[in-house]
Amino acid sequence: MLRVWLSGAFLGVALGLTGCGGGDTQETGDTNSSSTTTTTEVAGHSLGIDVAIKAGADGKLSFLTPSNTVVAYEAAEIVGKPTLIATFPAGFSPGNDPPIEYLWGTMPDDMMVHFTSSEKYEDGPYDIVFVCYRGTPISKDMMDGVTGAPAAANGDLASFTLSAENILDGDPKNALGTLRLNVAGADASVAIENRIPDPNDPSTGATAFNDTVLTIP
């Protein structure tokens, strides 16, 4: 099975969202959430992400950690927790570069989260991040954009991929784990879910780290 070791310090950089603050709030289809933009609206296409947290055959909500172990949570430990989705220019510097847009919400009962951005994205590469703050306290000031969002830690859930398939020749490299979307004359989106390796299929040791949701120590 593939062994993947990422230090907590590295993940704090790779998944840092401290730029999420300020900008103009725009209405979304979810009346309990708001998204924020730091750039001027222009005609273009949208970015999207669909997140599905699924129970396994044993009924558990299982997640890989960066060190390739599996941790299980109860639904009650995830439902109602703050969620954050943010879009960035491709190759952004986590914790330093502000997002293009971001959306705060809460994990719904069905543990499925859908986000579609405004139609402002011109052709080219972009990065997108999802976090569910299962363990890290989130203040109203963070959600209102007064202070920045923290990096995922303390059992939080975060989007992740090892795949470089969507990083095209000549495009900026992405921070390890962030999801790359390419706009090419059409909307771009990605679907992720919590994946764990199948103990009866060694090949899934690697693929479980692609387009997944990890739990961050």
C-alpha positions as CSV (number, residue, x, y, z in Angstrom):
1,M,0.0,0.0,0.0
2,L,1.2,3.5,-0.8
3,R,2.6,5.3,2.2
4,V,2.0,9.0,2.2
5,W,3.6,11.2,5.0
6,L,2.8,14.9,5.2
7,S,3.8,16.8,8.3
8,G,1.3,18.8,10.2
9,A,3.3,21.9,9.5
10,F,3.3,21.2,5.7
11,L,-0.5,20.7,5.8
12,G,-0.9,24.0,7.6
13,V,0.8,25.7,4.6
14,A,-0.9,23.6,1.9
15,L,-4.4,24.1,3.3
16,G,-4.0,27.5,4.8
17,L,-6.9,29.8,4.1
18,T,-5.8,32.9,6.0
19,G,-6.6,35.1,3.0
20,C,-10.4,34.5,3.3
21,G,-11.6,37.9,4.4
22,G,-12.9,41.2,3.1
23,G,-14.6,41.8,-0.3
24,D,-18.2,42.2,-1.3
25,T,-20.8,39.7,-0.2
26,Q,-23.0,38.2,-2.9
27,E,-26.2,36.3,-2.5
28,T,-26.2,32.6,-3.2
29,G,-28.9,29.9,-3.5
30,D,-28.2,28.9,0.1
31,T,-29.9,31.6,2.3
32,N,-27.8,30.5,5.3
33,S,-24.5,31.2,3.6
34,S,-22.7,34.0,1.7
35,S,-19.9,34.1,-0.7
36,T,-17.3,36.8,-1.0
37,T,-15.3,38.0,-4.0
38,T,-12.1,40.1,-4.1
39,T,-12.2,40.7,-7.9
40,T,-14.4,42.6,-10.3
41,E,-17.2,40.7,-12.0
42,V,-16.5,39.8,-15.7
43,A,-18.3,37.6,-18.1
44,G,-17.0,34.1,-18.1
45,H,-17.6,30.7,-16.7
46,S,-18.2,29.2,-13.3
47,L,-16.2,26.8,-11.0
48,G,-17.9,24.1,-9.0
49,I,-17.3,21.4,-6.5
50,D,-19.5,18.6,-5.2
51,V,-18.6,17.1,-1.9
52,A,-20.1,13.8,-0.7
53,I,-19.4,12.3,2.7
54,K,-20.4,8.6,2.5
55,A,-20.7,5.8,4.9
56,G,-18.9,2.6,4.2
57,A,-20.4,-0.9,4.2
58,D,-19.8,-1.0,7.9
59,G,-21.9,2.2,8.3
60,K,-18.9,4.3,9.4
61,L,-17.8,7.6,8.1
62,S,-14.2,6.8,7.4
63,F,-11.4,9.1,6.3
64,L,-7.7,8.7,5.4
65,T,-5.2,10.8,7.3
66,P,-2.1,12.2,5.6
67,S,0.0,9.4,7.2
68,N,-2.3,6.8,5.5
69,T,-4.2,5.7,8.5
70,V,-8.0,5.5,8.7
71,V,-10.1,7.4,11.2
72,A,-13.9,7.0,11.6
73,Y,-16.4,9.6,12.9
74,E,-20.0,9.6,13.7
75,A,-22.4,11.7,11.6
76,A,-23.2,13.8,14.6
77,E,-19.5,14.9,14.7
78,I,-19.7,16.3,11.2
79,V,-23.3,17.5,10.6
80,G,-23.8,21.2,11.5
81,K,-20.0,21.9,11.5
82,P,-18.8,25.0,9.5
83,T,-17.7,24.5,6.0
84,L,-15.6,26.7,3.7
85,I,-15.1,26.6,0.0
86,A,-12.6,29.0,-1.7
87,T,-11.4,29.5,-5.2
88,F,-7.9,30.8,-6.0
89,P,-5.7,31.7,-8.9
90,A,-3.7,28.7,-10.1
91,G,-0.5,28.3,-8.1
92,F,-1.6,30.5,-5.3
93,S,0.5,30.8,-2.1
94,P,-1.6,29.3,0.7
95,G,-2.0,31.6,3.7
96,N,-0.7,34.6,1.6
97,D,-2.8,35.1,-1.5
98,P,-6.4,36.0,-1.0
99,P,-9.2,33.9,-2.6
100,I,-11.1,35.0,-5.7
101,E,-14.4,33.9,-4.0
102,Y,-15.3,32.0,-0.9
103,L,-18.4,30.5,0.7
104,W,-19.1,29.7,4.3
105,G,-21.9,27.2,5.2
106,T,-22.7,24.3,7.5
107,M,-22.5,20.6,6.8
108,P,-26.1,19.5,6.0
109,D,-27.8,16.3,7.3
110,D,-27.1,14.4,4.0
111,M,-23.5,15.5,4.2
112,M,-23.5,16.6,0.6
113,V,-22.2,20.1,-0.3
114,H,-22.6,21.7,-3.7
115,F,-20.9,25.0,-4.7
116,T,-21.1,26.9,-8.0
117,S,-19.2,30.1,-8.3
118,S,-20.2,33.3,-10.1
119,E,-19.7,33.2,-13.9
120,K,-16.5,35.4,-13.8
121,Y,-13.8,32.9,-14.7
122,E,-12.0,33.4,-18.0
123,D,-10.2,30.5,-19.7
124,G,-7.3,29.2,-17.7
125,P,-6.3,27.2,-14.6
126,Y,-7.7,27.8,-11.1
127,D,-7.4,26.1,-7.7
128,I,-10.3,25.2,-5.3
129,V,-10.3,24.1,-1.7
130,F,-13.0,22.6,0.6
131,V,-12.7,22.5,4.4
132,C,-15.1,21.3,7.1
133,Y,-14.1,22.5,10.5
134,R,-15.0,19.5,12.6
135,G,-12.5,20.3,15.4
136,T,-11.2,23.9,14.9
137,P,-13.5,26.5,16.5
138,I,-14.8,29.1,14.0
139,S,-15.8,32.5,15.2
140,K,-18.4,34.8,13.7
141,D,-15.6,37.3,12.8
142,M,-14.0,34.5,10.6
143,M,-17.3,33.8,8.9
144,D,-18.0,37.5,8.4
145,G,-14.6,38.0,6.9
146,V,-13.2,40.2,9.7
147,T,-10.4,37.8,10.4
148,G,-9.0,35.1,8.2
149,A,-9.9,31.4,8.1
150,P,-7.5,29.0,9.9
151,A,-5.8,26.1,8.3
152,A,-7.4,22.7,8.7
153,A,-6.3,20.9,11.8
154,N,-7.6,19.1,15.0
155,G,-9.6,16.5,13.1
156,D,-11.0,18.9,10.4
157,L,-11.8,17.6,7.0
158,A,-10.2,18.9,3.9
159,S,-10.2,18.3,0.1
160,F,-7.1,16.6,-1.2
161,T,-5.6,15.0,-4.3
162,L,-2.2,13.5,-5.2
163,S,-3.1,13.5,-8.9
164,A,-1.4,16.0,-11.2
165,E,-3.7,15.0,-14.2
166,N,-5.3,18.5,-14.3
167,I,-2.1,20.5,-14.2
168,L,-1.5,21.2,-17.8
169,D,1.9,21.8,-19.5
170,G,3.0,25.4,-18.8
171,D,0.5,25.9,-16.0
172,P,1.6,26.9,-12.4
173,K,2.1,24.0,-10.0
174,N,-0.4,23.8,-7.2
175,A,0.2,23.5,-3.5
176,L,0.1,19.7,-2.8
177,G,-3.4,18.6,-2.1
178,T,-5.3,21.5,-3.6
179,L,-7.7,20.7,-6.5
180,R,-7.0,22.1,-10.0
181,L,-9.8,23.2,-12.3
182,N,-9.3,24.2,-15.9
183,V,-11.8,26.6,-17.7
184,A,-11.7,26.0,-21.5
185,G,-14.7,27.6,-23.0
186,A,-17.0,25.9,-20.5
187,D,-17.8,25.7,-16.7
188,A,-15.4,23.5,-14.7
189,S,-16.1,21.4,-11.7
190,V,-14.8,18.5,-9.6
191,A,-16.5,15.9,-7.4
192,I,-14.8,14.6,-4.3
193,E,-15.7,12.1,-1.5
194,N,-14.1,10.4,1.4
195,R,-12.2,7.5,0.1
196,I,-10.3,4.7,1.9
197,P,-8.3,1.9,0.3
198,D,-9.9,-1.5,-0.3
199,P,-7.9,-4.0,1.8
200,N,-8.6,-6.6,-0.9
201,D,-7.3,-4.4,-3.8
202,P,-3.8,-3.0,-3.3
203,S,-4.2,-0.6,-6.3
204,T,-6.7,1.4,-4.3
205,G,-3.9,2.5,-1.8
206,A,-2.9,5.2,-4.3
207,T,-6.2,6.1,-5.9
208,A,-7.8,6.7,-2.4
209,F,-5.7,9.9,-2.2
210,N,-7.2,11.3,-5.4
211,D,-10.1,13.7,-5.3
212,T,-10.8,12.8,-1.7
213,V,-11.6,14.3,1.7
214,L,-8.9,13.7,4.3
215,T,-9.1,14.2,8.1
216,I,-6.2,16.4,9.3
217,P,-4.6,15.7,12.6
